[in-house]
Amino acid sequence: MTKMATKRFFALLVAGLATCSQADAATMRLSLDDALKIARERNTMLKAARAKNEQADARVMQSRQAYLPKVTLSETVMYSNDPGAVLVGKLQQESAFYDFTTNPMSPDFGDFALDKLNHPAAITDFHTSLQVQQPIYNRDAIIGRSMARSARKAQGFMTDRAAENIELNVKKAFYGLILAKKNLDATEQSIGIMQRYSGEAARGYSAGLVTKSDKLSTEVRLAELRDQKLQIQDAIRNAQDALRTMLALGPDDTVQPVGDLKVDSKLPASVAKASADGRSDLKALEAFQEVTGYQHDMARAQYLPRVNAFAQQNWHDNSFLGTEGSSWTIGLNVQWNIFDGMATKGKVQEAKAQALEAQYNFQAAKEQSDMEIAMSRRALVSSRERIAVTQKSLEAAKVSFDFIGEQFRTGMAMTFELLMREQAWSWAKMRLNQARYDYCIAKSELEYYSAR
């Protein structure tokens, strides 16, 4: 292979590796709706919450034991020369032997001879048993089924709230990424302008028209803007990391937000009507109140008797799964807890206190939600007012900065005047971006704290 061909080969290899690397690290252009859709489908915490729904469904299924029978098939093998076990085993296998008819004068006592009764040969017994237990009256188990249904309902509401919480966090990260990018654009614009003024100051200093302190002050301001840019770039990376985590994306994936910090021309009518009544987490707390009520009823039901019927079919044989010795048993079992050392009474008191706790938790959550709605509504209104104020401030700061800039170029304005106007203009841009961001976040939080 020639030297030229070798260089060409390595160039193609490097280009191929670079292409593969770029393919692995995807840039995703996502709108807010796209990001929310991906989060609902892929977010790991939301999947965990949905798994809890399946657990609650399984507990509802388990509660069917309150009325369904329990069927058990068992096989037991025994090998023993214990006199009692041998005699019972032969009777159960229907293999016990005696003969009084062949020779009545000298009857054959067989297995009932004293020597065989006292010193029997070892016996092998395979015991096959089929047992059915049918609940007749188990009050606490019946209540437990209702409690499981209420718990499933509560878990469903909690899963809905988890989804709403993920959506709010996605919105915060998405809007935070847009804010950081807007601030980065504003800062880079200010850096570009200050670089030109810093160059003019350096030329003026060289010509003896500008003092050294004035020249250095422009450089200091330029360094401040560059430091600010580094901090904003960190904020962008942090927002990217947050979005990647919530959307379950790869570590090298990059989200390019599509959209802006939109502000409504007027406040939506729903703002004044926002209410927490019917919110999913409050519904969950109401369902938990039902659960604690059932827990109290279950504890009290332990004072009542339990009635269960049972039926059993047995086979005893000297071979596995043999059916020679067949017998059956049916019966009814009643258990009544007369006194258990005050344990049941303590459980009743505990369940009653838990029911009160659930009631107070619901009341506290309702009061908290009303406060959160009021705070979000105020933040929404004030941020919209701030947008109008900062918009005017930005326009005034831009006019003032442009004027002083022209004056500075002609030597009619001092450096500190230029720096003051530039700082005011840059700060106004940041405040306007922040006010728009605060409006979007306040609107999202108001939706989160209100019933949907």
DACOR-V579977 format. One record per residue. N is the residue number from 1. RES is the residue in one small letter. PHI is phi as a letter, one per 40 degrees, with the letter a starting at -180 (NA if undefined). PSI is psi in whole degrees, -180 to 180 (* if undefined). Layout:
n=N res=RES phi=PHI psi=PSI
n=N res=RES phi=PHI psi=PSI
This chain:
n=1 res=m phi=NA psi=132
n=2 res=t phi=c psi=164
n=3 res=k phi=c psi=-39
n=4 res=m phi=c psi=-41
n=5 res=a phi=c psi=-37
n=6 res=t phi=c psi=-44
n=7 res=k phi=c psi=-41
n=8 res=r phi=c psi=-39
n=9 res=f phi=c psi=-48
n=10 res=f phi=c psi=-33
n=11 res=a phi=c psi=-43
n=12 res=l phi=c psi=-38
n=13 res=l phi=c psi=-46
n=14 res=v phi=c psi=-42
n=15 res=a phi=c psi=-39
n=16 res=g phi=c psi=-43
n=17 res=l phi=c psi=-39
n=18 res=a phi=c psi=-38
n=19 res=t phi=c psi=-43
n=20 res=c phi=c psi=-41
n=21 res=s phi=c psi=-41
n=22 res=q phi=c psi=-32
n=23 res=a phi=c psi=-35
n=24 res=d phi=c psi=-35
n=25 res=a phi=c psi=98
n=26 res=a phi=c psi=144
n=27 res=t phi=b psi=119
n=28 res=m phi=b psi=119
n=29 res=r phi=c psi=112
n=30 res=l phi=b psi=135
n=31 res=s phi=c psi=172
n=32 res=l phi=c psi=-42
n=33 res=d phi=c psi=-38
n=34 res=d phi=c psi=-45
n=35 res=a phi=c psi=-40
n=36 res=l phi=c psi=-40
n=37 res=k phi=c psi=-44
n=38 res=i phi=c psi=-40
n=39 res=a phi=c psi=-42
n=40 res=r phi=c psi=-32
n=41 res=e phi=c psi=-32
n=42 res=r phi=b psi=-13
n=43 res=n phi=c psi=130
n=44 res=t phi=c psi=-41
n=45 res=m phi=c psi=-36
n=46 res=l phi=c psi=-36
n=47 res=k phi=c psi=-39
n=48 res=a phi=c psi=-40
n=49 res=a phi=c psi=-40
n=50 res=r phi=c psi=-32
n=51 res=a phi=c psi=-31
n=52 res=k phi=c psi=-32
n=53 res=n phi=c psi=-43
n=54 res=e phi=c psi=-37
n=55 res=q phi=c psi=-43
n=56 res=a phi=c psi=-38
n=57 res=d phi=c psi=-40
n=58 res=a phi=c psi=-37
n=59 res=r phi=c psi=-34
n=60 res=v phi=c psi=-42
n=61 res=m phi=c psi=-41
n=62 res=q phi=c psi=-31
n=63 res=s phi=c psi=-10
n=64 res=r phi=c psi=-14
n=65 res=q phi=c psi=-10
n=66 res=a phi=c psi=-25
n=67 res=y phi=b psi=-12
n=68 res=l phi=c psi=150
n=69 res=p phi=c psi=161
n=70 res=k phi=b psi=122
n=71 res=v phi=b psi=127
n=72 res=t phi=b psi=129
n=73 res=l phi=b psi=127
n=74 res=s phi=b psi=154
n=75 res=e phi=b psi=123
n=76 res=t phi=b psi=132
n=77 res=v phi=b psi=138
n=78 res=m phi=b psi=139
n=79 res=y phi=b psi=116
n=80 res=s phi=a psi=153
n=81 res=n phi=b psi=17
n=82 res=d phi=c psi=128
n=83 res=p phi=d psi=-47
n=84 res=g phi=c psi=-43
n=85 res=a phi=c psi=-39
n=86 res=v phi=c psi=-45
n=87 res=l phi=c psi=-47
n=88 res=v phi=c psi=-40
n=89 res=g phi=c psi=-43
n=90 res=k phi=c psi=-37
n=91 res=l phi=c psi=-42
n=92 res=q phi=c psi=-33
n=93 res=q phi=c psi=-5
n=94 res=e phi=f psi=38
n=95 res=s phi=b psi=5
n=96 res=a phi=c psi=140
n=97 res=f phi=b psi=138
n=98 res=y phi=a psi=158
n=99 res=d phi=a psi=107
n=100 res=f phi=b psi=-3
n=101 res=t phi=c psi=-33
n=102 res=t phi=c psi=-47
n=103 res=n phi=b psi=89
n=104 res=p phi=c psi=-27
n=105 res=m phi=c psi=-27
n=106 res=s phi=b psi=73
n=107 res=p phi=c psi=151
n=108 res=d phi=c psi=108
n=109 res=f phi=c psi=-11
n=110 res=g phi=f psi=-125
n=111 res=d phi=c psi=-9
n=112 res=f phi=b psi=5
n=113 res=a phi=c psi=147
n=114 res=l phi=d psi=-40
n=115 res=d phi=c psi=-42
n=116 res=k phi=c psi=-31
n=117 res=l phi=c psi=-40
n=118 res=n phi=c psi=-31
n=119 res=h phi=b psi=67
n=120 res=p phi=c psi=158
n=121 res=a phi=c psi=151
n=122 res=a phi=c psi=148
n=123 res=i phi=b psi=146
n=124 res=t phi=b psi=126
n=125 res=d phi=b psi=121
n=126 res=f phi=c psi=117
n=127 res=h phi=b psi=111
n=128 res=t phi=b psi=129
n=129 res=s phi=b psi=133
n=130 res=l phi=b psi=116
n=131 res=q phi=b psi=137
n=132 res=v phi=b psi=126
n=133 res=q phi=b psi=126
n=134 res=q phi=b psi=116
n=135 res=p phi=c psi=133
n=136 res=i phi=b psi=-49
n=137 res=y phi=a psi=103
n=138 res=n phi=b psi=89
n=139 res=r phi=c psi=-41
n=140 res=d phi=c psi=-35
n=141 res=a phi=c psi=-36
n=142 res=i phi=c psi=-43
n=143 res=i phi=c psi=-36
n=144 res=g phi=c psi=-33
n=145 res=r phi=c psi=-43
n=146 res=s phi=c psi=-38
n=147 res=m phi=c psi=-40
n=148 res=a phi=c psi=-39
n=149 res=r phi=c psi=-43
n=150 res=s phi=c psi=-39
n=151 res=a phi=c psi=-37
n=152 res=r phi=c psi=-39
n=153 res=k phi=c psi=-43
n=154 res=a phi=c psi=-42
n=155 res=q phi=c psi=-36
n=156 res=g phi=c psi=-43
n=157 res=f phi=c psi=-38
n=158 res=m phi=c psi=-36
n=159 res=t phi=c psi=-41
n=160 res=d phi=d psi=-41
n=161 res=r phi=c psi=-36
n=162 res=a phi=c psi=-41
n=163 res=a phi=c psi=-41
n=164 res=e phi=c psi=-37
n=165 res=n phi=c psi=-42
n=166 res=i phi=c psi=-42
n=167 res=e phi=c psi=-43
n=168 res=l phi=c psi=-44
n=169 res=n phi=c psi=-35
n=170 res=v phi=c psi=-43
n=171 res=k phi=c psi=-43
n=172 res=k phi=c psi=-45
n=173 res=a phi=c psi=-40
n=174 res=f phi=c psi=-49
n=175 res=y phi=c psi=-35
n=176 res=g phi=c psi=-37
n=177 res=l phi=c psi=-42
n=178 res=i phi=c psi=-42
n=179 res=l phi=c psi=-47
n=180 res=a phi=c psi=-40
n=181 res=k phi=c psi=-38
n=182 res=k phi=c psi=-42
n=183 res=n phi=c psi=-35
n=184 res=l phi=c psi=-43
n=185 res=d phi=c psi=-43
n=186 res=a phi=c psi=-41
n=187 res=t phi=c psi=-42
n=188 res=e phi=c psi=-35
n=189 res=q phi=c psi=-44
n=190 res=s phi=c psi=-38
n=191 res=i phi=c psi=-44
n=192 res=g phi=d psi=-43
n=193 res=i phi=c psi=-44
n=194 res=m phi=c psi=-29
n=195 res=q phi=c psi=-39
n=196 res=r phi=c psi=-44
n=197 res=y phi=c psi=-35
n=198 res=s phi=c psi=-38
n=199 res=g phi=c psi=-41
n=200 res=e phi=c psi=-38
n=201 res=a phi=c psi=-38
n=202 res=a phi=c psi=-41
n=203 res=r phi=c psi=-38
n=204 res=g phi=c psi=-37
n=205 res=y phi=c psi=-40
n=206 res=s phi=c psi=-32
n=207 res=a phi=c psi=-1
n=208 res=g phi=g psi=15
n=209 res=l phi=c psi=-19
n=210 res=v phi=b psi=138
n=211 res=t phi=c psi=162
n=212 res=k phi=c psi=-38
n=213 res=s phi=c psi=-38
n=214 res=d phi=c psi=-41
n=215 res=k phi=c psi=-45
n=216 res=l phi=c psi=-33
n=217 res=s phi=c psi=-37
n=218 res=t phi=c psi=-36
n=219 res=e phi=c psi=-38
n=220 res=v phi=c psi=-44
n=221 res=r phi=c psi=-39
n=222 res=l phi=c psi=-39
n=223 res=a phi=c psi=-38
n=224 res=e phi=c psi=-44
n=225 res=l phi=c psi=-38
n=226 res=r phi=c psi=-38
n=227 res=d phi=c psi=-41
n=228 res=q phi=c psi=-38
n=229 res=k phi=c psi=-41
n=230 res=l phi=c psi=-41
n=231 res=q phi=c psi=-40
n=232 res=i phi=c psi=-39
n=233 res=q phi=c psi=-37
n=234 res=d phi=c psi=-41
n=235 res=a phi=c psi=-38
n=236 res=i phi=c psi=-46
n=237 res=r phi=c psi=-39
n=238 res=n phi=c psi=-43
n=239 res=a phi=c psi=-39
n=240 res=q phi=c psi=-44
n=241 res=d phi=c psi=-43
n=242 res=a phi=c psi=-44
n=243 res=l phi=c psi=-42
n=244 res=r phi=d psi=-40
n=245 res=t phi=c psi=-47
n=246 res=m phi=c psi=-27
n=247 res=l phi=c psi=-1
n=248 res=a phi=f psi=48
n=249 res=l phi=c psi=172
n=250 res=g phi=c psi=158
n=251 res=p phi=c psi=-22
n=252 res=d phi=b psi=0
n=253 res=d phi=c psi=145
n=254 res=t phi=b psi=133
n=255 res=v phi=c psi=124
n=256 res=q phi=b psi=104
n=257 res=p phi=c psi=135
n=258 res=v phi=b psi=116
n=259 res=g phi=h psi=-173
n=260 res=d phi=a psi=174
n=261 res=l phi=c psi=85
n=262 res=k phi=c psi=140
n=263 res=v phi=b psi=130
n=264 res=d phi=c psi=144
n=265 res=s phi=c psi=-30
n=266 res=k phi=a psi=157
n=267 res=l phi=c psi=135
n=268 res=p phi=c psi=150
n=269 res=a phi=c psi=-25
n=270 res=s phi=c psi=-17
n=271 res=v phi=c psi=-46
n=272 res=a phi=c psi=-26
n=273 res=k phi=c psi=1
n=274 res=a phi=d psi=133
n=275 res=s phi=a psi=150
n=276 res=a phi=c psi=-5
n=277 res=d phi=c psi=125
n=278 res=g phi=g psi=7
n=279 res=r phi=c psi=146
n=280 res=s phi=c psi=-40
n=281 res=d phi=c psi=-32
n=282 res=l phi=c psi=-37
n=283 res=k phi=c psi=-38
n=284 res=a phi=c psi=-42
n=285 res=l phi=c psi=-36
n=286 res=e phi=c psi=-41
n=287 res=a phi=c psi=-36
n=288 res=f phi=c psi=-31
n=289 res=q phi=c psi=-42
n=290 res=e phi=c psi=-42
n=291 res=v phi=c psi=-47
n=292 res=t phi=c psi=-32
n=293 res=g phi=c psi=-42
n=294 res=y phi=c psi=-35
n=295 res=q phi=c psi=-39
n=296 res=h phi=c psi=-43
n=297 res=d phi=c psi=-37
n=298 res=m phi=c psi=-41
n=299 res=a phi=c psi=-41
n=300 res=r phi=c psi=-31
n=301 res=a phi=c psi=-16
n=302 res=q phi=c psi=-12
n=303 res=y phi=c psi=-19
n=304 res=l phi=c psi=157
n=305 res=p phi=c psi=159
n=306 res=r phi=b psi=134
n=307 res=v phi=b psi=125
n=308 res=n phi=b psi=136
n=309 res=a phi=c psi=153
n=310 res=f phi=a psi=153
n=311 res=a phi=a psi=140
n=312 res=q phi=b psi=132
n=313 res=q phi=b psi=126
n=314 res=n phi=b psi=144
n=315 res=w phi=b psi=132
n=316 res=h phi=b psi=129
n=317 res=d phi=a psi=165
n=318 res=n phi=c psi=10
n=319 res=s phi=b psi=158
n=320 res=f phi=c psi=130
n=321 res=l phi=f psi=29
n=322 res=g phi=c psi=157
n=323 res=t phi=b psi=29
n=324 res=e phi=c psi=-56
n=325 res=g phi=c psi=101
n=326 res=s phi=b psi=137
n=327 res=s phi=a psi=160
n=328 res=w phi=b psi=159
n=329 res=t phi=a psi=137
n=330 res=i phi=b psi=153
n=331 res=g phi=a psi=179
n=332 res=l phi=b psi=131
n=333 res=n phi=b psi=128
n=334 res=v phi=b psi=126
n=335 res=q phi=b psi=128
n=336 res=w phi=b psi=118
n=337 res=n phi=c psi=100
n=338 res=i phi=c psi=-48
n=339 res=f phi=a psi=126
n=340 res=d phi=b psi=33
n=341 res=g phi=g psi=35
n=342 res=m phi=g psi=11
n=343 res=a phi=c psi=-45
n=344 res=t phi=c psi=-41
n=345 res=k phi=c psi=-40
n=346 res=g phi=c psi=-38
n=347 res=k phi=c psi=-38
n=348 res=v phi=c psi=-45
n=349 res=q phi=c psi=-40
n=350 res=e phi=c psi=-44
n=351 res=a phi=c psi=-37
n=352 res=k phi=c psi=-42
n=353 res=a phi=c psi=-37
n=354 res=q phi=c psi=-37
n=355 res=a phi=c psi=-41
n=356 res=l phi=c psi=-41
n=357 res=e phi=c psi=-44
n=358 res=a phi=c psi=-38
n=359 res=q phi=c psi=-45
n=360 res=y phi=c psi=-36
n=361 res=n phi=c psi=-40
n=362 res=f phi=c psi=-45
n=363 res=q phi=c psi=-42
n=364 res=a phi=c psi=-41
n=365 res=a phi=c psi=-38
n=366 res=k phi=c psi=-44
n=367 res=e phi=c psi=-41
n=368 res=q phi=c psi=-41
n=369 res=s phi=c psi=-38
n=370 res=d phi=c psi=-41
n=371 res=m phi=c psi=-42
n=372 res=e phi=c psi=-39
n=373 res=i phi=c psi=-43
n=374 res=a phi=c psi=-42
n=375 res=m phi=c psi=-43
n=376 res=s phi=c psi=-39
n=377 res=r phi=c psi=-43
n=378 res=r phi=c psi=-42
n=379 res=a phi=c psi=-37
n=380 res=l phi=c psi=-46
n=381 res=v phi=c psi=-46
n=382 res=s phi=c psi=-37
n=383 res=s phi=c psi=-35
n=384 res=r phi=c psi=-39
n=385 res=e phi=c psi=-37
n=386 res=r phi=c psi=-36
n=387 res=i phi=c psi=-44
n=388 res=a phi=c psi=-41
n=389 res=v phi=c psi=-48
n=390 res=t phi=c psi=-28
n=391 res=q phi=c psi=-46
n=392 res=k phi=c psi=-40
n=393 res=s phi=c psi=-40
n=394 res=l phi=c psi=-43
n=395 res=e phi=c psi=-43
n=396 res=a phi=c psi=-41
n=397 res=a phi=c psi=-36
n=398 res=k phi=c psi=-44
n=399 res=v phi=c psi=-44
n=400 res=s phi=c psi=-42
n=401 res=f phi=c psi=-43
n=402 res=d phi=c psi=-40
n=403 res=f phi=c psi=-47
n=404 res=i phi=c psi=-32
n=405 res=g phi=c psi=-44
n=406 res=e phi=c psi=-41
n=407 res=q phi=c psi=-38
n=408 res=f phi=c psi=-39
n=409 res=r phi=c psi=-32
n=410 res=t phi=c psi=4
n=411 res=g phi=g psi=13
n=412 res=m phi=c psi=-6
n=413 res=a phi=b psi=147
n=414 res=m phi=c psi=160
n=415 res=t phi=c psi=-41
n=416 res=f phi=c psi=-31
n=417 res=e phi=c psi=-43
n=418 res=l phi=c psi=-45
n=419 res=l phi=c psi=-40
n=420 res=m phi=c psi=-44
n=421 res=r phi=c psi=-39
n=422 res=e phi=c psi=-43
n=423 res=q phi=c psi=-42
n=424 res=a phi=c psi=-42
n=425 res=w phi=c psi=-46
n=426 res=s phi=c psi=-43
n=427 res=w phi=c psi=-37
n=428 res=a phi=c psi=-40
n=429 res=k phi=c psi=-44
n=430 res=m phi=c psi=-41
n=431 res=r phi=c psi=-37
n=432 res=l phi=c psi=-44
n=433 res=n phi=c psi=-43
n=434 res=q phi=c psi=-40
n=435 res=a phi=c psi=-41
n=436 res=r phi=c psi=-42
n=437 res=y phi=c psi=-46
n=438 res=d phi=c psi=-36
n=439 res=y phi=c psi=-47
n=440 res=c phi=c psi=-41
n=441 res=i phi=c psi=-43
n=442 res=a phi=c psi=-40
n=443 res=k phi=c psi=-42
n=444 res=s phi=c psi=-41
n=445 res=e phi=c psi=-36
n=446 res=l phi=c psi=-40
n=447 res=e phi=c psi=-37
n=448 res=y phi=c psi=-41
n=449 res=y phi=c psi=-12
n=450 res=s phi=c psi=160
n=451 res=a phi=c psi=145
n=452 res=r phi=b psi=*
